[in-house]
């Protein structure tokens, strides 16, 4: 019993107690703090269901971002989402740490939930940074912008985007558009305080196995 309690205490100590990013809800303020040129992707080349893939690499302006989902990505009409409801949408910046790319210390996008048919929904979006810090907000119908800038200048590794369960509607698909990634030029202070995450981000994996049932997976474009 003591061994179990010690293990639990060590696990809690390993969880980050505070965020390492400054959050922005104003895109103009965010871009004023980012050095040009920066990566920008609006996924306008994709139609609904045109892309169903395990991952998608976006490489522009010497930056590299890799989007992925455990049960594949799914393109909307000019946006990027996931194929399986309640899956994690992962954005990986670690590939940009190679000698051929620049580290990413600033990123932002429009985030919102969509339904099975790709229609926009009003609902919460949760963004979890690799240090366990969580940023959650109720989004507008067409997606609110949220940006993050490294508070200490260290490069971002990965983030996970999810849609928290809503009463009466357990199935939603996290969706993003207008993705920005680059380097910090200066800190403008941000406009929202960070929210420390009291739990390991791995707990978000609970419930993502629902795709095995086969009833909440989108259909690819024929």
C-alpha positions in Angstrom: 0.0 0.0 0.0 2.8 2.4 0.9 4.5 1.6 -2.4 1.3 2.5 -4.3 1.0 5.8 -2.4 4.6 6.7 -3.1 4.1 6.0 -6.8 1.0 8.2 -6.9 2.9 11.0 -5.2 5.8 10.8 -7.6 3.4 10.9 -10.5 1.7 14.0 -9.2 5.1 15.7 -8.7 6.0 14.9 -12.3 2.9 16.8 -13.6 3.8 20.4 -14.6 2.2 22.9 -12.2 2.1 25.9 -14.5 2.0 26.8 -18.2 5.0 27.8 -20.2 3.0 29.7 -22.9 1.3 33.1 -23.2 -2.1 32.8 -24.7 -3.6 35.2 -27.3 -7.2 35.5 -28.4 -6.5 38.4 -30.7 -4.9 37.3 -34.0 -3.6 40.8 -34.7 -1.8 41.0 -31.3 -0.4 37.5 -31.9 1.0 38.3 -35.3 2.5 41.5 -34.0 4.6 39.3 -31.6 5.7 36.8 -34.4 8.6 37.3 -36.6 7.9 37.3 -40.4 8.0 35.3 -42.5 6.0 32.6 -40.7 4.2 29.4 -41.8 0.5 29.9 -42.7 -1.9 27.2 -43.9 -5.6 27.6 -44.6 -6.2 24.1 -46.2 -8.1 25.7 -49.0 -6.9 23.1 -51.4 -9.0 20.4 -49.7 -12.7 19.6 -50.1 -14.9 17.7 -47.7 -13.6 14.1 -47.4 -10.9 14.6 -50.0 -8.1 13.9 -47.6 -8.3 10.9 -45.3 -4.7 10.2 -44.0 -2.8 9.2 -40.9 -0.8 12.5 -41.0 -0.3 15.6 -43.0 3.1 17.5 -43.1 2.9 21.3 -43.7 6.3 22.8 -44.6 6.6 26.5 -45.4 9.0 29.4 -44.6 11.6 27.0 -43.1 9.0 25.6 -40.6 7.6 22.1 -40.4 4.3 21.2 -38.7 2.8 17.6 -38.8 -0.9 17.1 -38.1 -2.0 13.6 -37.2 -4.8 11.5 -35.6 -4.8 8.0 -34.3 -7.7 7.0 -36.6 -6.7 9.4 -39.4 -7.3 13.0 -40.3 -10.3 14.1 -42.3 -10.5 17.2 -44.5 -13.5 19.5 -44.3 -14.3 22.3 -46.8 -11.1 24.3 -46.4 -10.2 23.1 -43.0 -8.7 20.0 -41.3 -10.4 17.7 -38.8 -10.3 14.1 -37.7 -12.0 10.9 -38.9 -13.1 9.5 -35.6 -15.3 11.3 -33.1 -13.6 12.3 -29.9 -10.2 11.4 -31.2 -7.1 13.5 -30.5 -6.0 16.0 -33.2 -2.3 16.1 -32.7 -0.1 18.9 -34.0 3.6 18.1 -33.8 6.3 20.8 -34.0 9.2 18.6 -33.0 10.1 17.8 -36.7 11.0 21.5 -37.1 13.9 21.1 -34.6 16.1 19.6 -37.3 19.0 21.4 -38.8 17.0 22.1 -41.9 14.2 23.9 -40.1 13.6 26.6 -37.5 12.3 25.8 -34.1 8.7 26.9 -33.5 8.1 29.2 -30.5 4.7 30.6 -31.6 1.6 29.0 -33.1 -2.0 29.8 -33.4 -5.2 28.7 -35.3 -8.9 28.9 -35.5 -10.4 26.0 -33.5 -13.9 24.8 -33.3 -16.0 21.5 -33.1 -17.9 20.1 -36.1 -20.6 17.4 -36.4 -20.6 14.1 -38.4 -21.3 16.0 -41.7 -18.7 18.6 -41.1 -21.2 21.3 -40.0 -19.8 23.9 -37.6 -20.9 23.7 -34.0 -20.8 26.1 -31.1 -19.0 24.3 -28.2 -15.8 24.1 -26.1 -12.4 23.3 -27.5 -9.5 22.1 -25.3 -5.9 22.6 -26.3 -3.3 20.7 -24.3 0.4 21.6 -24.5 3.1 19.0 -24.2 3.9 20.2 -20.6 0.3 19.4 -19.6 -1.0 22.9 -19.6 -4.6 23.2 -20.7 -6.4 26.0 -22.5 -10.1 25.7 -22.9 -12.8 28.1 -24.1 -16.2 28.1 -25.6 -15.8 28.7 -29.3 -17.8 30.8 -31.8 -19.7 29.1 -34.6 -17.0 29.7 -37.2 -14.1 29.1 -34.8 -12.3 31.5 -32.5 -8.6 32.2 -32.9 -6.3 31.2 -30.1 -2.5 31.7 -30.3 0.4 30.6 -28.0 3.8 32.1 -27.6 6.6 30.4 -25.6 7.1 32.3 -22.4 10.7 31.3 -22.0 11.7 31.0 -25.6 11.8 27.2 -25.7 10.4 25.5 -28.7 7.0 23.8 -28.7 7.0 20.1 -29.1 3.4 18.9 -29.6 -0.2 19.9 -28.8 -3.4 17.9 -28.6 -6.8 19.4 -29.6 -10.0 17.8 -28.3 -13.7 18.6 -27.9 -14.9 18.0 -24.3 -18.1 16.0 -24.1 -21.3 18.0 -24.2 -24.6 17.1 -22.6 -26.9 15.3 -25.1 -24.2 15.3 -27.8 -21.3 13.0 -27.0 -19.8 13.0 -30.5 -17.8 16.0 -31.9 -14.9 16.4 -34.2 -12.1 19.0 -33.3 -11.4 21.1 -36.4 -8.9 23.8 -37.2 -8.1 26.3 -39.9 -5.8 29.3 -40.5 -2.8 27.6 -38.9 0.2 29.9 -38.0 3.6 28.8 -36.8 6.8 30.7 -36.4 9.3 32.4 -34.1 8.7 34.9 -31.3 9.7 38.4 -32.2 8.6 40.0 -28.9 6.1 39.4 -26.1 3.1 41.6 -26.1 1.8 40.1 -22.9 -1.0 38.1 -24.2 -4.6 38.5 -23.2 -5.6 35.4 -21.2 -3.9 33.7 -18.3 -2.8 30.1 -18.6 -4.7 27.3 -16.9 -2.5 24.7 -15.3 -3.6 21.1 -16.0 -4.0 19.0 -12.8 -4.0 15.8 -14.8 -1.6 14.1 -17.3 -2.5 14.8 -20.8 -2.5 11.0 -21.5 -5.8 10.8 -19.6 -7.4 12.5 -22.6 -7.0 9.2 -24.4 -9.9 7.8 -22.4 -12.8 7.3 -24.7 -10.9 7.6 -27.9 -11.3 3.9 -28.6 -14.9 4.5 -29.7 -13.9 4.3 -33.3 -13.7 0.5 -32.9 -17.5 0.5 -32.9 -17.6 1.8 -36.4 -20.6 4.1 -36.1 -18.9 7.5 -35.6 -16.4 7.4 -38.5 -16.8 9.9 -41.4 -17.0 8.7 -44.9 -14.4 9.7 -47.4 -15.3 11.5 -50.6 -16.0 9.1 -53.4 
